[in-house]
Amino acid sequence: MKIKEVENGIILEGVEDFEPAHVFDCGQCFRWIRQDDGSYTGVAMGRVINVSKLGDDIHIDNTSLEDFENIWYEYFDLGRDYKALKKDLAKHDENLKKAVDFGQGIRILQQDGWEMLISFIISSNNRIPMIQRAINNISESYGRKIGTYRGQDYYAFPTPEDLAQASIEDLRECKTGFRDKYIYHTTRAVLDEKIDLKAFVGMEPELCHKELLKFKGVGAKVADCIALFGMRKYNSFPVDVWVKRVMQEFYGADDMSLPKMRKYGMDLFGEDAGFAQQYLFYYVRELEIGKK
């Protein structure tokens, strides 16, 4: 991979295993929006950037080489050998090989733990457009304005201190639904108990999962999503309706409870369970495999 600076951005030349549609539409993030030209504009790490792919090159607009080196290289997980990872996963079984081939450009983003905590509380029993709307409402109401990009204003995700200004009623006004009280109490817990969410990254996976379950509105699936996408716990195995279908269709888990299915997936795929889950999830959701 070569990096070339251009006006207001950079180009990653010859980058492999990076398809923007696979990365941004695989359920791991909510602030990346597909544009009319097929590119994606997103808000992350207090910045707004646009990502597009032309040939084998990835264009990142509205950034600098310094920000790429300090933020985006890690955020897009560019230090990981996805080619080797996919090769290992494809050896596991034919269904996983098909899933890896189908979603070959997926990368698991290294997102902010606090933002993932609140975002996936909002995601509980919710549809993606509604999740995106609620997160944007919260950010516009309580986050710092980043600036205007291509004629639209963008706001950073609010810090715990910023979000603590909101009452339960205020959060309801942001279209969070029944999750308003969970967001409120979780925000208060982070501040009142002086919880350092960055410390969760260094925790053992099961301890991290256990600690996440202490937050209001966080069940097993939500905790696994937060752990996988915000806390670098790559053996996590979130089980939603699509992954449940995967496990029933492909792996004989018809009679398993969701907790048993979660453990089965973690045991089956080991340290790379989170990556396997993402490829399988994207595969069955996009092709609607097992949908009745």
DANORHU-V968219 format. One record per backbone hydrogen bond with DSSP energy under -0.5 kcal/mol. NH is the residue of the N-H (numbers start at 0). CO is the residue of the C=O. Records with the same first field share a line. If there is no record, write none. Layout:
# DANORHU-V968219
NH: CO / CO
This chain:
# DANORHU-V968219
1: 12
3: 10
5: 8
8: 5
9: 59
10: 3
11: 57
12: 1 / 10
14: 11 / 55
18: 104
19: 17
21: 18
22: 18
23: 19
24: 20
25: 22
32: 30 / 40
34: 38
37: 34
39: 50
40: 32
41: 48
42: 30
43: 41 / 46
46: 43
48: 41
49: 60
50: 39
51: 58
53: 56
56: 53
57: 11
58: 51 / 56
59: 9 / 57
60: 49 / 58
61: 7
62: 7
67: 63
68: 64
69: 65
70: 66
71: 66
72: 67
74: 70
75: 71
76: 73
77: 72
79: 76
81: 79
84: 80
85: 81
86: 82
87: 83
88: 84
89: 85
90: 86 / 87
91: 88
92: 88
96: 92
97: 93
98: 94
99: 95
100: 96
101: 97
102: 98
103: 100
105: 102
108: 106
109: 74
110: 108 / 228
115: 111
116: 112
117: 113
118: 114
119: 115
120: 116
121: 117
122: 118
123: 119 / 120
125: 122
129: 126
130: 126
131: 127
132: 128
133: 129
134: 130
135: 131
136: 132
137: 133
138: 134
139: 135
140: 136
141: 137
142: 138
145: 153
146: 153
148: 151
151: 148
153: 146
155: 143
162: 158
163: 159
164: 161
165: 162
170: 166
171: 167
172: 168
173: 169 / 170
174: 171
175: 170
178: 175
179: 176
180: 177
182: 178
183: 179
184: 180
185: 181
186: 182
187: 183
188: 184
189: 185
190: 186
191: 187
192: 188
193: 190
194: 189
196: 194
198: 195
199: 196
200: 197
201: 198
202: 199
207: 203
208: 204
209: 205
210: 206
211: 207
212: 208
213: 210
214: 211
217: 214
218: 216
222: 218
223: 219
224: 220
225: 221
226: 222
227: 223
228: 224
229: 225
230: 225 / 226
232: 226
233: 231
235: 232
239: 237
243: 239
244: 240
245: 241
246: 242
247: 243
248: 244
249: 245
250: 245 / 246
252: 246
255: 252
260: 256
261: 257
262: 258
263: 259
264: 260
265: 261
266: 262
267: 263
268: 264
269: 265
271: 268
272: 269
273: 233
274: 233
275: 271
276: 272
277: 273
278: 274
279: 275
280: 276
281: 277
282: 278
283: 279
284: 280
285: 281
286: 282
287: 283
288: 283
290: 287
